[in-house]
Amino acid sequence: MGYNVHKEPVKARSFIGVVPEVSNPYVDLTAWENLMLVGGMYCIPKRVRVKRAEGLLKMLKMYDARNRKVKALSKGMRRRLLLAMALISDPDILFLDEPTSGLDVMSARMIRSLLLKLKEQGKTIILTTHNIDEAGMLCDRVAIMNRGRIVARGTPEELKIRFGEYIRISLCFDREVDAKLVREHFNPYEVVVQGRRLVVICRSKDLGDVLDQIVRIAKERGLSVEEIRASGLSFEDVFIKVVGELG
């Protein structure tokens, strides 16, 4: 935003909101008191901060809990409160560290939905996450890190195109299969076995061979294939491929 973060840290911080990985609101204050405290630190006029706090709490479905102390809130509600605290100053740049880590499905979905809305409003969001599919879902550009070093960067689609020759075969047998036996059949392909489900990642040109192996396993073990699908790689598959290339 045109300010040197070393020479003009206060000015620079006025444009920034932060959601740390570890929830750190004041536990002996209520959700409302935490928002008023942070708003005051940013010198936001009381009338403005009250209006923003009400809007944020309603948007995050926390308004009814505004007068509850933080120590009485669930982990999901604390994460939502942290996000509200980061947004009370209406920052241009938002830093998020594992914002949905350990949350229930509904809380995680709510936070992702809000981040997409903030992106549409033109805010810059820098997100770190171990949830690879979440990165592919939310981010315009992605940097994949391995051992503290950026090893690939680009849009999610650009990174998927890099491995466009690969496909994912996902199928379900009518009963569980021996994981060790299956891996022997599909060597050297990447294979994941979970009970009745089997996922094989291979090059498109090897699809015929993979299907032959599936038929062979089914015949040898008296299995029936209940479902089979072929698709491009997921963003998580791409991450594994990128990191795997580095040994």
DOSE-310850 format. One record per residue (C-alpha): x, y, z. Coordinates in Angstrom, 2 decimals, padded with zeros to 5 digits. Each point is the difference from the previous one (the first is absolute). Layout:
N
       c1       c2       c3
        X        Y        Z
...
! end
This chain:
247
       c1       c2       c3
   000.00   000.00   000.00
   003.03   002.27  -000.50
   001.37  -000.14   003.55
   003.31  -001.49   001.10
  -000.81  -002.61   002.67
   003.32   000.69   001.79
  -000.02   003.80  -000.11
  -003.76   000.57   000.29
  -001.31  -003.11   001.85
  -003.04   001.69   001.58
  -001.18   001.37  -003.35
   000.62  -003.37  -001.71
  -001.89  -001.91   002.68
  -003.01   002.26  -000.37
  -000.68  -001.71  -003.35
   000.46  -003.55   001.33
  -002.22  -002.54   001.77
   001.46  -003.22   001.43
  -001.56  -003.31   001.01
   002.71  -002.04   001.78
  -000.03  -003.80   000.13
  -000.47  -000.01   003.79
  -003.16   001.75   001.21
   001.06   002.95   002.16
  -003.01   002.17   000.95
  -000.20   001.05   003.66
  -001.84  -002.90   001.61
  -001.37   001.98   002.95
  -001.61   002.54  -002.30
  -003.16  -000.55  -002.01
  -000.01  -000.29  -003.78
  -001.40   003.54  -000.19
   002.64   001.40   002.38
   002.79  -001.55  -002.06
  -001.31   001.66  -003.15
  -000.36   003.37   001.73
   003.54  -000.31   001.39
   001.56  -000.74  -003.40
  -002.09   002.69  -001.69
   001.25   002.49   002.59
   003.62  -001.00  -000.67
  -000.55   000.92  -003.66
  -001.51   003.36   001.12
  -003.31  -000.79  -001.68
  -002.76   002.38   001.19
  -002.36  -001.74   002.42
  -003.06   000.44  -002.23
   001.83  -001.62  -002.93
   001.47  -002.86   002.00
  -003.39  -000.82   001.57
  -001.61  -000.16  -003.44
   002.82  -002.15  -001.41
  -000.01  -002.32   003.03
  -003.74  -000.56  -000.31
   000.33  -000.74  -003.72
   002.92  -002.38   000.43
  -001.59  -001.93   002.87
  -003.24  -000.39  -001.94
   001.84  -001.08  -003.14
   001.97  -002.58   001.98
  -003.12  -001.15   001.86
   001.41   001.08   003.38
  -002.25   002.91   000.87
  -002.01  -001.97   002.57
   003.28  -000.96   001.72
   001.44   003.54   000.03
  -000.28   000.35   003.79
   001.49  -003.40   000.82
   003.56  -000.13   001.29
   002.49  -001.48  -002.43
   000.94  -002.81   002.39
  -003.58  -001.28  -000.36
   000.12  -000.07  -003.82
   000.69  -003.07  -002.12
   003.15  -000.23  -002.12
  -001.99   000.76  -003.15
  -001.53   003.12   001.56
   003.41   001.18   001.19
   001.36  -000.32  -003.55
  -002.95   001.98  -001.32
   000.57   002.64   002.68
   003.67   000.24  -001.01
  -001.08   000.63  -003.58
  -002.41   002.71   001.16
   002.81   001.59   002.06
   002.25   000.01  -003.08
  -002.74   001.62  -002.10
  -001.21   002.65   002.46
   002.48   002.53  -001.48
  -001.15  -000.81  -003.56
   003.58  -000.88  -001.08
   001.18  -000.07  -003.61
   002.27  -003.00   000.68
  -000.93  -003.05   002.06
   002.53  -002.59   001.22
  -001.49  -003.37   000.99
   001.94  -002.83   001.62
  -001.90  -003.30  -000.16
  -003.41   001.72   000.40
  -002.06  -003.22  -000.19
   002.38  -002.37   001.79
  -001.84  -002.39   002.33
  -003.42   001.54  -000.64
  -003.27  -001.82  -000.52
  -001.32  -000.14  -003.56
  -002.58   002.78   000.43
   002.45   002.48   001.57
   002.65  -000.72  -002.63
  -002.53   000.46  -002.81
  -001.22   003.27   001.49
   003.54   001.40   000.18
   000.79  -001.07  -003.58
  -003.19   001.61  -001.24
   000.89   003.26   001.74
   003.53  -000.02  -001.44
  -001.41  -000.35  -003.51
  -002.28   002.99   000.63
   002.95   002.04   001.29
   001.97  -000.92  -003.11
  -002.87   001.22  -002.17
   000.15   003.32   001.87
   003.59   000.44  -001.17
   001.83  -000.84   003.22
   003.41  -001.68  -000.23
   000.06  -003.23   002.02
   003.18  -001.92   000.79
  -000.86  -003.47   001.26
   002.18  -002.79   001.37
  -001.63  -003.41   000.22
   000.76  -003.71   000.10
  -003.40  -000.64  -001.57
   001.10  -000.19  -003.63
  -003.47  -000.21  -001.49
  -000.94   003.09   002.03
   002.88   001.90  -001.62
  -001.18  -001.11  -003.44
  -003.54   001.07   000.82
   000.77   003.46   001.43
   003.20   001.27  -001.57
   000.67   001.81  -003.28
   003.71  -000.81   000.29
   001.73  -002.71   002.01
   003.55  -000.58   001.19
   000.85  -003.58   001.01
   002.68  -000.22   002.68
   002.17  -002.97   000.88
   002.53   000.10   002.85
  -000.30   003.77   000.25
   000.58   000.64  -003.71
  -002.46   001.00  -002.74
   000.13  -002.82  -002.56
  -002.91   000.96  -002.29
  -002.27   002.96  -000.53
  -002.82   001.03  -002.29
  -003.77  -000.15  -000.21
  -001.60  -003.29   001.10
  -000.93  -000.68  -003.62
   003.55   000.67  -001.24
   001.35  -002.49   002.51
  -002.63  -002.58  -000.99
   000.90   000.44  -003.68
   003.63  -000.77   000.90
  -001.20  -003.53   000.81
  -002.75  -000.14  -002.61
   001.22  -003.32  -001.35
  -001.03  -001.71   003.24
  -003.46  -001.25   000.93
  -001.58  -001.28   003.20
  -001.95  -003.28  -000.11
  -002.34  -000.37   002.97
  -002.05  -003.15   000.53
  -001.89  -001.91   002.64
  -000.20  -003.81   000.31
  -002.88  -001.81   001.68
   002.24  -000.92   002.94
   003.40   000.76   001.51
   003.17  -000.93  -001.87
   003.49  -000.94   001.18
   002.00   003.23  -000.19
   003.36  -001.77  -000.39
  -001.32  -002.21  -002.81
  -001.47   002.99  -001.85
   003.24   001.98   000.22
   001.90  -002.94  -001.46
  -002.39  -000.11  -002.96
   000.30   003.74  -000.68
   003.74   000.46   000.45
   001.42   002.55  -001.02
  -003.16   002.14   000.04
  -001.02   002.13   002.97
  -002.71  -001.84   001.91
  -002.18   000.80   003.02
  -002.12  -002.79   001.53
  -002.69   000.75   002.60
  -002.20  -002.97   000.74
  -002.11  -000.56  -003.12
   001.29   003.13  -001.72
   002.98   000.15  -002.31
   001.67   003.02  -001.64
   002.65  -000.36  -002.69
   001.90   002.91  -001.55
   001.57  -000.71  -003.35
   000.84   001.59  -003.34
  -002.83   000.13  -002.52
   001.88  -002.33  -002.33
   000.06  -002.67   002.72
  -003.78   000.03   000.57
  -000.54  -003.25  -001.95
   002.59  -001.83   002.11
  -001.56   001.28   003.25
  -003.48  -001.13  -001.07
   001.37  -003.44  -000.90
   001.51  -000.27   003.48
  -003.32   000.95   001.58
  -001.80  -002.71  -001.98
   002.69  -002.55   000.96
  -000.28   000.78   003.73
  -003.80  -000.19  -000.15
   000.08  -003.41  -001.72
   002.67  -001.47   002.27
  -001.75   001.11   003.18
  -003.62  -000.36  -001.12
  -000.62   003.71   000.42
  -002.53   002.24  -001.69
   000.74   003.61  -000.95
  -002.87   002.14   001.33
   001.30   003.34  -001.21
   002.85   001.29  -002.17
   000.92   003.55  -000.97
   002.87   001.66  -001.89
   000.93   003.66   000.50
   002.90   002.42  -000.12
   002.23   000.38   003.04
  -001.27   001.83   003.04
   002.09   002.87   001.33
   001.12  -002.27   002.84
   001.25  -002.51  -002.60
   001.93   002.83  -001.68
   001.64   000.94   003.30
   001.12  -003.60   000.57
   001.35  -000.15  -003.54
   001.97   003.22   000.39
   001.51  -001.01   003.32
   000.58  -003.57  -001.23
   002.08   001.26  -002.94
   002.45   001.45   002.53
   000.58  -003.42   001.58
! end
